[in-house]
Amino acid sequence: MIVAAEGAALAAGIVGATHESWSGVGHLFWWERPDDAAALVLGHTEAATARR
C-alpha cells in the first residue's frame, strides 16, 4: 500500500490503469468493503475479457 497521491501518480503513468481511493477504509479494503472490492475486481476482469 502506498500514499494515495503516489498511487494516483503511478496509475497516471500506466496506460489503461485506474486508481481507486475509498475514504475511511484501511489496508484490508476487501474485508471492510467486500461488495465494492468484488465489483472492482469483476469490472477489471470483464474489461480485460472484452478487450480479447
N, CA, C and O atoms as CSV, one atom per row, in Angstrom:
chain,resi,resn,atom,element,x,y,z
A,1,MET,N,N,0.840,-1.157,0.000
A,1,MET,CA,C,0.000,0.000,0.000
A,1,MET,C,C,0.902,1.244,0.000
A,1,MET,O,O,1.961,1.266,0.628
A,2,ILE,N,N,0.454,2.262,-0.716
A,2,ILE,CA,C,1.228,3.491,-0.812
A,2,ILE,C,C,0.323,4.698,-0.564
A,2,ILE,O,O,-0.902,4.579,-0.546
A,3,VAL,N,N,0.933,5.830,-0.379
A,3,VAL,CA,C,0.191,7.072,-0.183
A,3,VAL,C,C,-0.702,7.309,-1.404
A,3,VAL,O,O,-0.283,7.080,-2.539
A,4,ALA,N,N,-1.927,7.766,-1.166
A,4,ALA,CA,C,-2.904,7.917,-2.249
A,4,ALA,C,C,-2.388,8.765,-3.401
A,4,ALA,O,O,-2.591,8.411,-4.563
A,5,ALA,N,N,-1.733,9.862,-3.107
A,5,ALA,CA,C,-1.227,10.727,-4.182
A,5,ALA,C,C,-0.195,9.994,-5.032
A,5,ALA,O,O,-0.146,10.185,-6.247
A,6,GLU,N,N,0.617,9.170,-4.412
A,6,GLU,CA,C,1.609,8.408,-5.167
A,6,GLU,C,C,0.932,7.316,-5.998
A,6,GLU,O,O,1.386,6.999,-7.097
A,7,GLY,N,N,-0.138,6.749,-5.480
A,7,GLY,CA,C,-0.890,5.754,-6.240
A,7,GLY,C,C,-1.519,6.368,-7.479
A,7,GLY,O,O,-1.514,5.764,-8.551
A,8,ALA,N,N,-2.057,7.565,-7.329
A,8,ALA,CA,C,-2.652,8.260,-8.473
A,8,ALA,C,C,-1.594,8.580,-9.517
A,8,ALA,O,O,-1.834,8.431,-10.715
A,9,ALA,N,N,-0.420,9.021,-9.065
A,9,ALA,CA,C,0.669,9.337,-9.997
A,9,ALA,C,C,1.151,8.070,-10.702
A,9,ALA,O,O,1.438,8.096,-11.898
A,10,LEU,N,N,1.239,6.983,-9.977
A,10,LEU,CA,C,1.656,5.715,-10.570
A,10,LEU,C,C,0.655,5.272,-11.631
A,10,LEU,O,O,1.048,4.878,-12.729
A,11,ALA,N,N,-0.623,5.332,-11.313
A,11,ALA,CA,C,-1.655,4.935,-12.275
A,11,ALA,C,C,-1.645,5.830,-13.507
A,11,ALA,O,O,-1.889,5.362,-14.619
A,12,ALA,N,N,-1.365,7.105,-13.315
A,12,ALA,CA,C,-1.329,8.039,-14.445
A,12,ALA,C,C,-0.225,7.682,-15.435
A,12,ALA,O,O,-0.317,8.004,-16.619
A,13,GLY,N,N,0.812,7.019,-14.946
A,13,GLY,CA,C,1.928,6.655,-15.805
A,13,GLY,C,C,1.786,5.295,-16.470
A,13,GLY,O,O,2.680,4.877,-17.207
A,14,ILE,N,N,0.680,4.594,-16.226
A,14,ILE,CA,C,0.462,3.267,-16.788
A,14,ILE,C,C,-0.760,3.310,-17.693
A,14,ILE,O,O,-1.865,3.614,-17.243
A,15,VAL,N,N,-0.560,3.009,-18.954
A,15,VAL,CA,C,-1.659,3.040,-19.923
A,15,VAL,C,C,-2.765,2.075,-19.485
A,15,VAL,O,O,-2.512,0.898,-19.227
A,16,GLY,N,N,-3.980,2.590,-19.407
A,16,GLY,CA,C,-5.125,1.769,-19.054
A,16,GLY,C,C,-5.337,1.553,-17.567
A,16,GLY,O,O,-6.317,0.923,-17.170
A,17,ALA,N,N,-4.435,2.065,-16.733
A,17,ALA,CA,C,-4.555,1.873,-15.284
A,17,ALA,C,C,-5.569,2.841,-14.694
A,17,ALA,O,O,-5.819,3.914,-15.242
A,18,THR,N,N,-6.140,2.446,-13.578
A,18,THR,CA,C,-7.021,3.322,-12.813
A,18,THR,C,C,-6.533,3.358,-11.376
A,18,THR,O,O,-5.771,2.494,-10.943
A,19,HIS,N,N,-6.979,4.361,-10.650
A,19,HIS,CA,C,-6.644,4.486,-9.234
A,19,HIS,C,C,-7.934,4.618,-8.454
A,19,HIS,O,O,-8.756,5.482,-8.762
A,20,GLU,N,N,-8.125,3.790,-7.465
A,20,GLU,CA,C,-9.314,3.840,-6.608
A,20,GLU,C,C,-8.897,4.263,-5.219
A,20,GLU,O,O,-7.888,3.791,-4.694
A,21,SER,N,N,-9.671,5.149,-4.623
A,21,SER,CA,C,-9.412,5.598,-3.256
A,21,SER,C,C,-10.745,5.669,-2.529
A,21,SER,O,O,-11.657,6.373,-2.963
A,22,TRP,N,N,-10.858,4.948,-1.434
A,22,TRP,CA,C,-12.087,4.914,-0.650
A,22,TRP,C,C,-11.814,5.516,0.721
A,22,TRP,O,O,-10.958,5.022,1.455
A,23,SER,N,N,-12.520,6.560,1.068
A,23,SER,CA,C,-12.306,7.191,2.369
A,23,SER,C,C,-12.798,6.279,3.494
A,23,SER,O,O,-13.781,5.553,3.343
A,24,GLY,N,N,-12.102,6.333,4.605
A,24,GLY,CA,C,-12.484,5.556,5.765
A,24,GLY,C,C,-12.142,4.085,5.691
A,24,GLY,O,O,-12.584,3.306,6.535
A,25,VAL,N,N,-11.362,3.687,4.695
A,25,VAL,CA,C,-11.004,2.281,4.521
A,25,VAL,C,C,-9.498,2.129,4.721
A,25,VAL,O,O,-8.714,2.957,4.259
A,26,GLY,N,N,-9.109,1.070,5.410
A,26,GLY,CA,C,-7.690,0.840,5.666
A,26,GLY,C,C,-7.082,-0.164,4.699
A,26,GLY,O,O,-7.549,-0.330,3.572
A,27,HIS,N,N,-6.038,-0.825,5.160
A,27,HIS,CA,C,-5.308,-1.767,4.316
A,27,HIS,C,C,-6.119,-3.008,3.954
A,27,HIS,O,O,-5.812,-3.682,2.971
A,28,LEU,N,N,-7.135,-3.311,4.729
A,28,LEU,CA,C,-7.951,-4.506,4.471
A,28,LEU,C,C,-9.244,-4.115,3.765
A,28,LEU,O,O,-10.340,-4.467,4.203
A,29,PHE,N,N,-9.096,-3.385,2.671
A,29,PHE,CA,C,-10.268,-2.871,1.951
A,29,PHE,C,C,-11.211,-3.980,1.531
A,29,PHE,O,O,-12.424,-3.775,1.538
A,30,TRP,N,N,-10.709,-5.133,1.170
A,30,TRP,CA,C,-11.544,-6.248,0.724
A,30,TRP,C,C,-12.360,-6.815,1.877
A,30,TRP,O,O,-13.406,-7.424,1.651
A,31,TRP,N,N,-11.900,-6.623,3.106
A,31,TRP,CA,C,-12.613,-7.096,4.291
A,31,TRP,C,C,-13.620,-6.044,4.752
A,31,TRP,O,O,-14.728,-6.369,5.176
A,32,GLU,N,N,-13.215,-4.787,4.662
A,32,GLU,CA,C,-14.050,-3.694,5.130
A,32,GLU,C,C,-15.176,-3.348,4.153
A,32,GLU,O,O,-16.253,-2.924,4.572
A,33,ARG,N,N,-14.931,-3.527,2.868
A,33,ARG,CA,C,-15.936,-3.219,1.844
A,33,ARG,C,C,-15.929,-4.310,0.775
A,33,ARG,O,O,-15.572,-4.061,-0.376
A,34,PRO,N,N,-16.332,-5.535,1.173
A,34,PRO,CA,C,-16.231,-6.667,0.256
A,34,PRO,C,C,-17.036,-6.505,-1.033
A,34,PRO,O,O,-16.577,-6.921,-2.097
A,35,ASP,N,N,-18.215,-5.915,-0.959
A,35,ASP,CA,C,-19.021,-5.754,-2.177
A,35,ASP,C,C,-18.355,-4.799,-3.159
A,35,ASP,O,O,-18.341,-5.050,-4.365
A,36,ASP,N,N,-17.804,-3.708,-2.644
A,36,ASP,CA,C,-17.117,-2.756,-3.521
A,36,ASP,C,C,-15.844,-3.363,-4.105
A,36,ASP,O,O,-15.538,-3.162,-5.280
A,37,ALA,N,N,-15.101,-4.110,-3.278
A,37,ALA,CA,C,-13.875,-4.745,-3.759
A,37,ALA,C,C,-14.192,-5.780,-4.836
A,37,ALA,O,O,-13.498,-5.858,-5.849
A,38,ALA,N,N,-15.235,-6.568,-4.617
A,38,ALA,CA,C,-15.626,-7.576,-5.605
A,38,ALA,C,C,-16.059,-6.920,-6.911
A,38,ALA,O,O,-15.703,-7.386,-7.993
A,39,ALA,N,N,-16.825,-5.843,-6.809
A,39,ALA,CA,C,-17.276,-5.140,-8.015
A,39,ALA,C,C,-16.087,-4.581,-8.787
A,39,ALA,O,O,-16.081,-4.602,-10.017
A,40,LEU,N,N,-15.089,-4.087,-8.079
A,40,LEU,CA,C,-13.893,-3.554,-8.725
A,40,LEU,C,C,-13.141,-4.657,-9.473
A,40,LEU,O,O,-12.729,-4.463,-10.617
A,41,VAL,N,N,-12.964,-5.797,-8.837
A,41,VAL,CA,C,-12.266,-6.919,-9.476
A,41,VAL,C,C,-13.068,-7.443,-10.664
A,41,VAL,O,O,-12.506,-7.699,-11.729
A,42,LEU,N,N,-14.365,-7.601,-10.488
A,42,LEU,CA,C,-15.200,-8.090,-11.592
A,42,LEU,C,C,-15.187,-7.126,-12.769
A,42,LEU,O,O,-15.116,-7.553,-13.921
A,43,GLY,N,N,-15.253,-5.835,-12.487
A,43,GLY,CA,C,-15.191,-4.841,-13.557
A,43,GLY,C,C,-13.884,-4.918,-14.314
A,43,GLY,O,O,-13.857,-4.791,-15.539
A,44,HIS,N,N,-12.802,-5.125,-13.587
A,44,HIS,CA,C,-11.486,-5.236,-14.213
A,44,HIS,C,C,-11.410,-6.474,-15.105
A,44,HIS,O,O,-10.923,-6.402,-16.233
A,45,THR,N,N,-11.888,-7.602,-14.602
A,45,THR,CA,C,-11.815,-8.832,-15.390
A,45,THR,C,C,-12.751,-8.783,-16.598
A,45,THR,O,O,-12.409,-9.287,-17.668
A,46,GLU,N,N,-13.917,-8.185,-16.434
A,46,GLU,CA,C,-14.843,-8.059,-17.566
A,46,GLU,C,C,-14.259,-7.176,-18.647
A,46,GLU,O,O,-14.395,-7.479,-19.832
A,47,ALA,N,N,-13.606,-6.080,-18.258
A,47,ALA,CA,C,-12.979,-5.185,-19.245
A,47,ALA,C,C,-11.841,-5.902,-19.964
A,47,ALA,O,O,-11.680,-5.756,-21.175
A,48,ALA,N,N,-11.054,-6.675,-19.221
A,48,ALA,CA,C,-9.943,-7.394,-19.830
A,48,ALA,C,C,-10.466,-8.450,-20.800
A,48,ALA,O,O,-9.887,-8.652,-21.867
A,49,THR,N,N,-11.538,-9.112,-20.443
A,49,THR,CA,C,-12.132,-10.121,-21.311
A,49,THR,C,C,-12.691,-9.493,-22.574
A,49,THR,O,O,-12.559,-10.050,-23.664
A,50,ALA,N,N,-13.317,-8.330,-22.428
A,50,ALA,CA,C,-13.899,-7.651,-23.584
A,50,ALA,C,C,-12.827,-7.195,-24.585
A,50,ALA,O,O,-13.102,-7.089,-25.780
A,51,ARG,N,N,-11.622,-6.930,-24.106
A,51,ARG,CA,C,-10.533,-6.483,-24.993
A,51,ARG,C,C,-9.942,-7.628,-25.793
A,51,ARG,O,O,-9.199,-7.380,-26.742
A,52,ARG,N,N,-10.237,-8.851,-25.453
A,52,ARG,CA,C,-9.654,-10.013,-26.133
A,52,ARG,C,C,-10.201,-10.197,-27.493
A,52,ARG,O,O,-9.811,-11.131,-28.194
